[in-house]
Amino acid sequence: MAETPPIQTALIDPPASAVPRTITRLVRPSLWTSGVPIVSVETTELLFHNTGGPVPWVSLPAAWTPLPGREWSYTFPAEPTVSYRYTYQATFDAVRNGQPVTEKTGRISYAVLPVYPVTPELAAQHLLIPELESRREYVRSLIAAATDYAEQATQSTLAARNLTATFESPADPMPLRRGPVTAIVSVTDAAGEEVPGDHRLLTVGRMAYAALVGSPAFPVTVTYRAGYELPDEVPAGIRHAVLMHVGTLYESRESTTDKPKTPVPHTLDDFYRLHGRGTGVA
């Protein structure tokens, strides 16, 4: 008899820091079900990797979305830098002993990866790769390298993450570099104690500043959120420049070549010059 996944109802709302993250997998049937069409895939268990406890803001079972081939994807609110473990169950277009045929995986680790300006799927279209799965990690490494270059060239943050800035003495306001800055996460004083108060984030053009409440003991460390949480939020020019760079890295896999290279009319630096933050502030 097919096993019915337990129902887990979401107990709380996702934390404010949670952002959508998508798991994409090639669902591999067993030898018995090889070639049998997959009717549905659903998450039956989602746990925190470090504690083993269930994620309380996710209702289960949760349906996956079919992609071309046998790939399926599942999107859920995930906390940045947190790792998870999940189990999924596939249901096939077949009946055994009067019940639908299902197969369940063991627990699979899932680390929340940085969200880069382009996805492996978009890069695969740009590179004309017909089958991505076997090259997914390599393509992702090229995207990471191209994103790192773009961040240095524009003096900004593209893949969203928390940054810190330490100020040895009072300044009004305090510049927060490598934007775009989206939020002040916390402020700690010289003793490492959190400074309470409704600290304000000020933006002037492409520049961002922190305006602190009270008179904390210096040095003060400001932790702030910078970058883009979703690829579509990144300016189109930067996204295209990253794709161009990925294409160059994919085509030129060695550090030397005997083939002449001619720059295209609109180079990477042209795109990044338009979006650069100059002084590196915000």
N, C-alpha and C positions, 0 to 999 in steps of 0.2 A: 504494500500500500504506500502511496506517495506520502511523504512527510509534509505536514502543514506547518509553515514557518510560524513561530510565535508572533503575536501582534504586540508591538511596543508603541505606546502613544507618547508623543512629545510632552515633556513635563514642564519645560521652561522655554522662553524665547531665546534665540541665539544671542551670544554676547555681541556687544557693539563692535568688537574687533573682527568678527567673523566675516568672511567674504566667500563668494561662490567658488568652489573648486570641483573639477571634473575628473573622475576616474575613467580612463578608457582602456578597455581590455579586449584582446582577441579571445573569445570564448572557445575553449578547446574541448570538444566532446570526447567521451571515452571511445574505445574501439567499437563498443556495442552500438553507440548512437552516432558514430561517424557517418556523415551524409544525411542524417535525419534533420529536417528543418527545425530551427529553434523558434518556439512560439513566444516565449517571454523570458526575461532575466530580471531578478529582483534581489536587492540587498536584504539579507535575513539577519545580519548582525553587524553592528558598527560600534567599535570600542576604542577607548583611548589606549594607545600603545603602552604608555608608561605605567598606568594603573590597572588596565584591564576592565575598567568600568564602562558602562554603556554611555553613549553620547546622548544627553538628556533632551536635546532640542530636535532630535530626528525621529520621525514616526516610521516604524517598520511593520511589515515588509514594504520596501520602496522600489518602484518600477524603474528599470533602466531603459535607455533609448537606443533603438537599433541604428547602426551605422553601416556603410557599405561593407560587403564581405560578412565575416562573422564577428566583427567588432561591435561592442556595445559600450555605452557610456552612462555614468551616473553622476549627478551633480548634487552637492550638499553644502550647507554653510560650514566652513572649516576655519579654525583659528590659525592665524599665521604662525609658522614654525612648529606647529604641533603635529605629531605623527599619530596615525590611526591604524587599526586592524579591522578588516571586514571579511564577511563571508557572503557569497552570492549563490543563488540557486537558479539553474536553467531548466525550463520546461520545454519538452520536445513534442513535435507533432506525431506522437506515437502513444499507444496504450499497452500496458502490460498488467495482467491480472485485473483488468477492468479499471485501472487507474492511469492517469497521465504519467508519462515517464519523466522523472526529474533527476538531476544530478547536482550535488552541492559540493562546493570547494571547501578546503580547510581555510583557516584564518590567513589572510594575506596582508602583509604590511604595506602601508601607504603613507609616505612622507609628503607633506604639503610642499610642493616645489614652488620656486619663485614664478610669478606670472610675468613672462617676458612680453615685449611689444608684439611679437608674432607667435602664433602657435605652430607646432610641428606640422599640423595639417595644412596650414596656409603656406609654410615653407616648402612642403612637398609639392604643392601645386606650382609654386614658383620654379622649383628645380625640375619639374616634370618627372617626378618619381612616381611610378604607377603603384608600387606597393611599399607603404611606409613602415609597417610594423617591424620588419627586420632591421630597419635603419633608424628607428625612432630615437634611440639614445644618441647616436652619432649626430643626427640632425639637430637634436636639442643642444648638444655640446657646441655646435656651430652657432646656434642662436645665442647661447650664453656668451660666447666669445665676441660676437658682433654687438651684443647689447652692452657688454663691458666697454668696448671701444666707443660706442655711442655715448655712454654716460661720461666717459672721460672727455670726449670731444665737446660735449655740450655743457659740461660741469653741472650735470643734473642727475636726478635719480629717476630711473624708468621702472625697474622692477620694485614694486612697493615693499618697504621694510622700515623698521624703526632705526633712527639715527640718534646720536647723542652729540651735544655741544656743551663744553665746560667753560665757564666764565670765571676768571680769577677775581674780578672786581665788578662793582655795579656798572651797568650800562643801560641806558634808556633810549630806545628799546634795544633788545639783544638780537643780533642777526642770526638767522637759522639758514645754513648753507645747503646747497644741493637739493633744491626743490624740484617739483612743486611740493610744498609743505601743506599737509591736509589737516593735521591736528597736533596739539601738544598732549603727549601721553602722560608724562609725570615730570616733577621737578624735585630734586633732592639737594640738601644743603651739605656743608662741609663735613658733618657728622654722618652723612648717608641717610639722614631722616627725610621722609617725604615732606615737602612744603605744601601745606593745605592752601586752598584758595582757588578762585575762578580765574586762572591765568589766561590771558588773552593772546590769540594769534592774530597778528596784524599783517596785512598784505598790501604792498604798494607796487603795482605793476608785477614784475616777476620776482620781486624781493619779498621776503617774509621775516617777521620779527616776533619775539616773545616779549610780552609785557607782563611782568610778574606782580603778584599781589603780596603785600607785606614787606618785611625787611629781613630776608633770610641771611644766615651766616655764609659768607663766601669762603672758598669757591662753590659755585652752584652748577649742577649738571642738569641740563634740559634734555629729556628724551622726547623725540617727536616722530611723527609718521610722515614719510615722504614717498613720492612716486605715484604710480598708477595701479589701481587694484585690478583693472581689467584691460585686456589688449586694446579694445575699441576706444578706450579713453586716451591712448597715446596719440599725439598729433600724427596725421596721415603722412606728412613728409618724413618724420623719424621712422615710422613703420616701414615705409618703402625703402628708406636708406638701409635699414637693418636687413631687409630682404635682399637688396643688392649686394650687401657685404656677405651675407650667407651664401649667395650664388657664387661670388668670387672665391670664397674659402672652399666651397664644394668642388669647384672646377679646378682650383690650384691647390692640390693636397700636399705639395712639397714646398720647401722654402726657396728653391731655385727653379728656374725654367729656361729653356732655350728658345721659347716662343716670345716674340715681341708683344707687349701689352699696350693698348692704346686706350687712354681714359675716355669714357663717354662724356657727352657735353655737360651733364649734370652729375657731378661727382658726389661722393659721400660728404666731403667737407663742405660742399655748397649747401646741401640739405642741413647739415649740423650748424653751419654758420647762421642760418636763419632762425634756428631754435636755441642757439647757445645762450647761456646765462652770464656770459662775459666775465664778471668778477667771481662767478661761482656762488653768488649769494642767492639763495632760494631758487 
